[in-house]
Amino acid sequence: MNKKSINKNKHGKPEISSDLDIALTSSKWFGALVFYIINLGKVPLKEFWTKKYSKRNLWVGYFVKIVFLVATLVLAWKLYLKDILYLH
C-alpha cells in the first residue's frame, strides 16, 4: 500500500507526494551532502543541489544508504545477534 501525504505547493494547490518521491529526494540530499562534505563547505550546498548534478547525487545517495544499511546490519550481527544465537 502506498501512503500519500498532501502538501501545498507554492501556488497553494495540493501536491501529493508518494513514498517513492520521498526516497528519491532523500537520496539526492544525501548525495549533495556527500559532495558538500568532500569540498569542506567551500562551495555552497545550493550549488550541488541543482538539476545539473541530480543524477549524480541520486546514485551517490543510494550508495550511501546501502553502505549505512549494511554497516548497521553488520554491527547488529556482531554486537547483538551473535550472542543471542550463541555462535562463536
Secondary structure, 3 states (H helix, E strand, C coil): CCCEEEEECCCCCEEEEEHHHHHHHHHHHHHHHHHHHHCCCCCCHHHHCCHHHHHHHHHHHHHHHHHHHHHHHHHHHHHHHHHHCCCC
